[in-house]
């Protein structure tokens, strides 16, 4: 390892192992430690990826690294992020950034006080189709955008209990609260297309139909009004009996986009410049609008596997090296996370509109 490389520690060996390839591909970083409370899992992953150090104690690992990846249960993200930031360690947090509104204030203040940097690793913002749509919006191809959709449909009932039948963290924090939980995958890219934040939300659910053990309704729908007047519809369903699917759409004054709903359907675009009578065109016909780095990736990206995962990590490392704000900084993390937390108040009040605080304004 080069002496000037950032030493990376990954917390949560199972989910965190996906970070090894992009970090090892980046010349300025090296994965030097894993941390996991399961000693068998820890030994297996350190041997598999040839990582020199393994820790079962998070605080002890912090002393040995410069940057931590929090691939841990959601309810641990804020306390672990704050401990790292107070120790001067850079933080990449998996989604969501927080599970309670009160935590968000603590996290933002910790980031402000720390010499280290923080990012939330929302990978859907780095998927090629979503990056392409963002580029097309920024190029003015959709005109003024005013409506968008994001859906995350993923039956994960099998993950709510461990092999012994004990409730997992997902039991309590993903489906144990009735709100638009885990909304960042759906909301993040659409908010980037709008270039705005959510000002208020209304939320309703279908009722509990398939799994009475949990507080969360099967499908939860959140309507988001943005500060620029746009409307975003978010659907989250982690309980219904159905195949998984993620879906996005966007409507502007000069064009619209719909992603695939599966079964071989291609993502598609219509733009007014084609003429009203023109039919949909495949999104793949517009890949020349992608950012240059996607069309001609750097050599090191070839060793990273997934391009989106590489750029997600590369962008954060570059922000550290250049002392600039990460693209997905703590305020963006709040923009993506807080609407889902506030939706709990709305759904409990029959869908009443609830204001979403802007954490840039807090003292």
For each residue, the residues with C-beta under 8 A, 3 or more apart:
1: 5 7 30 32
2: 5 27 30
3:
4: 28
5: 1 2 27 28 29 30
6: 28 29 30 66 67 90 317 320
7: 1 30 32 33 64 65 66 67
8: 19 23 29 30 31 32 33 65 66 67 68 69
9: 31 32 33 34 35 55 61 62 64 65 67 68 69
10: 13 16 17 19 20 31 33 34 35 68 69 71
11: 16 34 35 36 58 61 68 69 70 71 72 80
12: 15 16 35 36 69 70 71 72 73 94
13: 10 16 17 34 35 36 38 41 42 44 45 71
14: 17 36 41 45 71
15: 12 18 71 72 94
16: 10 11 12 13 19 34 69 71
17: 10 13 14 20 45 48 49
18: 15 21 309
19: 8 10 16 22 23 31 69 71 92 309 313
20: 10 17 23 24 31 49 51
21: 18 24 25 303 304 305 309
22: 19 25 26 304 305 306 309 310 312 313 314
23: 8 19 20 26 29 30 31 313
24: 20 21 29 30 31 303
25: 21 22 300 301 302 303 304 310
26: 22 23 29 300 304 310 313 314 317
27: 2 5 300
28: 4 5 6 317 321
29: 5 6 8 23 24 26 67 313 317
30: 1 2 5 6 7 8 23 24
31: 8 9 10 19 20 23 24 34 49 51
32: 1 7 8 9 51 52 53 64 65
33: 7 8 9 10 51 52 53 54 55 61 64 65
34: 9 10 11 13 16 31 42 45 46 49 51 53 54 55
35: 9 10 11 12 13 42 54 55 56 57 58 61
36: 11 12 13 14 39 41 42 45 54 56
37: 56
38: 13 41 42
39: 36 42 43 56
40: 43 44
41: 13 14 36 38 44 45
42: 13 34 35 36 38 39 45 46 54 55 56
43: 39 40 46 47 54
44: 13 40 41 47 48
45: 13 14 17 34 36 41 42 48 49 51
46: 34 42 43 49 50 51 52 53 54
47: 43 44 50
48: 17 44 45
49: 17 20 31 34 45 46
50: 46 47
51: 20 31 32 33 34 45 46 54
52: 32 33 46
53: 32 33 34 46 61 64
54: 33 34 35 36 42 43 46 51
55: 9 33 34 35 42 58 60 61 64
56: 35 36 37 39 42
57: 35 60 61
58: 11 35 55 61 62 80 83
59: 62 63 83
60: 55 57 63 64
61: 9 11 33 35 53 55 57 58 64 65 68
62: 9 58 59 65 68 83 84 87 89
63: 59 60 87
64: 7 9 32 33 53 55 60 61
65: 7 8 9 32 33 61 62 68 89
66: 6 7 8 89 90
67: 6 7 8 9 29 89 90 91 92 320
68: 8 9 10 11 61 62 65 80 84 89 90 91 92
69: 8 9 10 11 12 16 19 92 94 121
70: 11 12 76 77 80 81 84 91 92 93 94
71: 10 11 12 13 14 15 16 19 94
72: 11 12 15 76 77 80 94
73: 12 76 77 169 170 173
74: 77 94 95 96 98 99 169 173 174
75: 99 169 172 173
76: 70 72 73 79 80
77: 70 72 73 74 80 81 93 94 96 97 98 99
78: 81 82 97 98 99 100 103 104 106 107
79: 76 82 83
80: 11 58 68 70 72 76 77 83 84
81: 70 77 78 84 85 91 93 107 110 118
82: 78 79 85 86 106 107 110
83: 58 59 62 79 80 86 87
84: 62 68 70 80 81 87 89 90 91 116
85: 81 82 88 89 91 110 111 113 114 116 118
86: 82 83 110 113 114
87: 62 63 83 84
88: 85 114 115 116
89: 62 65 66 67 68 84 85 116
90: 6 66 67 68 84 116 117 118 316 320
91: 67 68 70 81 84 85 116 117 118 119
92: 19 67 68 69 70 119 120 121 313 316
93: 70 77 81 97 118 119 120 121 333
94: 12 15 69 70 71 72 74 77 120 121
95: 74 120 121 122 182 184 185 336 337
96: 74 77 99 120 181 182 183 184 336 337 340
97: 77 78 93 104 107 120 184 330 333 334 336 337
98: 74 77 78 101 103 104 107 337 341
99: 74 75 77 78 96 103 173 341
100: 78 103 104 341
101: 98 104 105 338 341 342
102: 105 106
103: 78 98 99 100 106 107
104: 78 97 98 100 101 107 108 334 337 338 341 359
105: 101 102 108 109 359 362
106: 78 82 102 103 109 110
107: 78 81 82 97 98 103 104 110 111 118 330 333
108: 104 105 111 112 330 331 334 359 362
109: 105 106 112 113 362
110: 81 82 85 86 106 107 113 114
111: 85 107 108 114 118 329 330
112: 108 109
113: 85 86 109 110
114: 85 86 88 110 111 118
115: 88
116: 84 85 88 89 90 91
117: 90 91 316 319 320 326
118: 81 85 90 91 93 107 111 114 326 329 330 333
119: 91 92 93 316 319 326 327 328 329 330 333
120: 92 93 94 95 96 97 184 328 330 332 333 336 337
121: 69 92 93 94 95 312 328
122: 95 125 126 184 185 188 328 333 336
123: 126 127 185 308 309 312
124: 127 130 184 185 186 188 189 246
125: 122 130 131 188 189 192 312 328
126: 122 123 130 131 308 309 311 312
127: 123 124 130 131 189 308
128: 131 132 290 294 307 308
129: 132 133 248 259 267 283
130: 124 125 126 127 133 134 189 192 248
131: 125 126 127 128 134 135 290 291 294 308
132: 128 129 135 136 283 286 287 289 290
133: 129 130 136 137 189 193 248 250 257 283
134: 130 131 137 138 189 192 193
135: 131 132 138 139 289 290 291
136: 132 133 139 141 142 255 257 269 286 289
137: 133 134 140 141 142 145 193 195 250 252
138: 134 135
139: 135 136 289
140: 137 143 254
141: 136 137 254 255 271 289
142: 136 137 145 250 252 253 254 255 256 257 271
143: 140 252 253 254 255 272
144: 252 253 254
145: 137 142 148 193 194 230 250 251 252 253
146: 229 230 231 251 252 253
147: 230 231 232 233 249 250 251
148: 145 190 193 194 230 231 232 233 248 249 250 251
149: 190 232 233 234 235 247 248 249 250
150: 183 185 186 187 189 190 232 233 234 235 246 247 248
151: 186 234 235 236 237 245 246 247 248
152: 182 183 185 186 235 236 237 238 246
153: 235 236 237 240 242 244 245 246 247
154: 237 238 244
155: 237 238 239 240 241 242 243 244
156: 159 160 170 174 238
157: 160 211 238 239
158:
159: 156 168 170
160: 156 157 167 168 170 171 175 213 214
161: 165 166 167 168 171
162: 165 166 168
163:
164:
165: 161 162
166: 161 162
167: 160 161 171 172
168: 159 160 161 162 171
169: 73 74 75 172 173 174
170: 73 156 159 160 173 174 175
171: 160 161 167 168 174 175 176 214
172: 75 167 169 176 177
173: 73 74 75 99 169 170 176 177 181
174: 74 156 169 170 171 181 182 216 238
175: 160 170 171 181 211 214 215 216 238 239
176: 171 172 173 214 215 216
177: 172 173 181 215 216 344
178: 205 215 216 217 220 344 347 348
179: 203 216 220 340 341 343 344 347
180: 183 201 203 220 221 222 234 236 339 340 343 347
181: 96 173 174 175 177 216 220 236 238 340
182: 95 96 152 174 185 236 238 340
183: 96 150 152 180 186 187 222 234 236 336 337 339 340 343
184: 95 96 97 120 122 124 187 188 336 337 340
185: 95 122 123 124 150 152 182 188 246
186: 124 150 151 152 183 189 190 234 235 236 246 248
187: 150 183 184 190 191 198 224 232 234 336 339 340
188: 122 124 125 184 185 191 192 336
189: 124 125 127 130 133 134 150 186 192 193 248
190: 148 149 150 186 187 193 194 232 234 248 250
191: 187 188 194 196 197 198 226 232 335 336
192: 125 130 134 188 189 195
193: 133 134 137 145 148 189 190 250
194: 145 148 190 191 226 228 230 232
195: 137 192 228
196: 191 226 227 228 230
197: 191 226 227 335 356 358
198: 187 191 201 224 225 226 227 232 335 338 339 356
199: 225 226 227 355 356
200: 224 225 353 354 355 356
201: 180 198 222 223 224 225 339 342 343 346 353 354 356
202: 222 223 346 351 352 353 354
203: 179 180 220 221 222 223 343 344 346 347 351
204: 220 221 347 350 351
205: 178 216 217 218 219 220 221 347
206: 209 217 218 219 220
207: 217 218
208: 211 212 214 217 218
209: 206 218 240
210: 218 239 240 241
211: 157 175 208 214 218 239
212: 208
213: 160
214: 160 171 175 176 208 211 239
215: 175 176 177 178
216: 174 175 176 177 178 179 181 205 220 238 239
217: 178 205 206 207 208 220 347
218: 205 206 207 208 209 210 211 237 239 240
219: 205 206 235 236 237 240
220: 178 179 180 181 203 204 205 206 216 217 235 236 237 343 347
221: 180 203 204 205 233 234 235
222: 180 183 201 202 203 233 234 235 236 339 340 343 346
223: 201 202 203 231 232 233 234
224: 187 198 200 201 231 232 233 234 339
225: 198 199 200 201 229 230 231 353
226: 191 194 196 197 198 199 229 230 231 232
227: 196 197 198 199
228: 194 195 196
229: 146 225 226
230: 145 146 147 148 194 196 225 226
231: 146 147 148 223 224 225 226
232: 147 148 149 150 187 190 191 194 198 223 224 226
233: 147 148 149 150 221 222 223 224
234: 149 150 151 180 183 186 187 190 221 222 223 224 339
235: 149 150 151 152 153 186 219 220 221 222
236: 151 152 153 180 181 182 183 186 219 220 222 340
237: 151 152 153 154 155 218 219 220 240 242
238: 152 154 155 156 157 174 175 181 182 216
239: 155 157 175 210 211 214 216 218
240: 153 155 209 210 218 219 237
241: 155 210
242: 153 155 237
243: 155 262
244: 153 154 155
245: 151 153 261 262
246: 124 150 151 152 153 185 186 259
247: 149 150 151 153 258 259 260 261
248: 129 130 133 148 149 150 151 186 189 190 257 258 259
249: 147 148 149 256 257 258 259
250: 133 137 142 145 147 148 149 190 193 256 257
251: 145 146 147 148 256
252: 137 142 143 144 145 146 255 256
253: 142 143 144 145 146 272
254: 140 141 142 143 144 271 272 273
255: 136 141 142 143 252 269 270 271 272
256: 142 249 250 251 252 269 270
257: 133 136 142 248 249 250 267 268 269 283
258: 247 248 249 267 268 280
259: 129 246 247 248 249 267
260: 247 265 266 267
261: 245 247 265
262: 243 245 265
263:
264:
265: 260 261 262
266: 260 282 283 284
267: 129 257 258 259 260 282 283 284
268: 257 258 280 281 282 283
269: 136 255 256 257 280 281 282 283 285 286
270: 255 256 274 278 279 280 281
271: 141 142 254 255 274
272: 143 253 254 255 275 276
273: 254
274: 270 271 278 281
275: 272 278
276: 272
277:
278: 270 274 275 281
279: 270
280: 258 268 269 270
281: 268 269 270 274 278 285 286
282: 266 267 268 269 285
283: 129 132 133 257 266 267 268 269 286 287
284: 266 267 287
285: 269 281 282
286: 132 136 269 281 283 289
287: 132 283 284 290 295
288: 295
289: 132 135 136 139 141 286
290: 128 131 132 135 287 294 295
291: 131 135 294 295
292: 295 296
293: 296 297 298 311
294: 128 131 290 291 297 307 311
295: 287 288 290 291 292
296: 292 293
297: 293 294 301 302 307 310
298: 293 301
299: 302
300: 25 26 27 303 304 310
301: 25 297 298 304 307 310 311 314
302: 25 297 299
303: 21 24 25 300
304: 21 22 25 26 300 301 307 309 310 313
305: 21 22 309 310
306: 22 309 310
307: 128 294 297 301 304 310 311
308: 123 126 127 128 131 311 312
309: 18 19 21 22 123 126 304 305 306 312 313
310: 22 25 26 297 300 301 304 305 306 307 313 314
311: 126 293 294 301 307 308 314 315
312: 22 121 123 125 126 308 309 315 316
313: 19 22 23 26 29 92 304 309 310 316 317
314: 22 26 301 310 311 317 318
315: 311 312 318 319 326 327 328
316: 90 92 117 119 312 313 319 320 326
317: 6 26 28 29 313 314 320 321
318: 314 315 321 322 324
319: 117 119 315 316 322 323 324 325 326 327
320: 6 67 90 117 316 317 323
321: 28 317 318
322: 318 319
323: 319 320
324: 318 319
325: 319 329
326: 117 118 119 315 316 319 329
327: 119 315 319 332
328: 119 120 121 122 125 315 332 333
329: 111 118 119 325 326 332 333
330: 97 107 108 111 118 119 120 333 334 359
331: 108 334 335 359 360
332: 120 327 328 329 335 336
333: 93 97 107 118 119 120 122 328 329 330 336 337
334: 97 104 108 330 331 337 338 359
335: 191 197 198 331 332 338 339
336: 95 96 97 120 122 183 184 187 188 191 332 333 339
337: 95 96 97 98 104 120 183 184 333 334 340 341
338: 101 104 198 334 335 341 342 356 357 359
339: 180 183 187 198 201 222 224 234 335 336 342 343 356
340: 96 179 180 181 182 183 184 187 222 236 337 343
341: 98 99 100 101 104 179 337 338 344
342: 101 201 338 339 345 346 354 355 356 357
343: 179 180 183 201 203 220 222 339 340 346 347 354
344: 177 178 179 203 341 347 348
345: 342 348 349 352 354
346: 201 202 203 222 342 343 349 351 352 353 354
347: 178 179 180 203 204 205 217 220 343 344 351
348: 178 344 345
349: 345 346 352 354
350: 204
351: 202 203 204 346 347
352: 202 345 346 349
353: 200 201 202 225 346
354: 200 201 202 342 343 345 346 349
355: 199 200 342
356: 197 198 199 200 201 338 339 342
357: 338 342 361 362
358: 197 361
359: 104 105 108 330 331 334 338 362
360: 331
361: 357 358
362: 105 108 109 357 359
363:
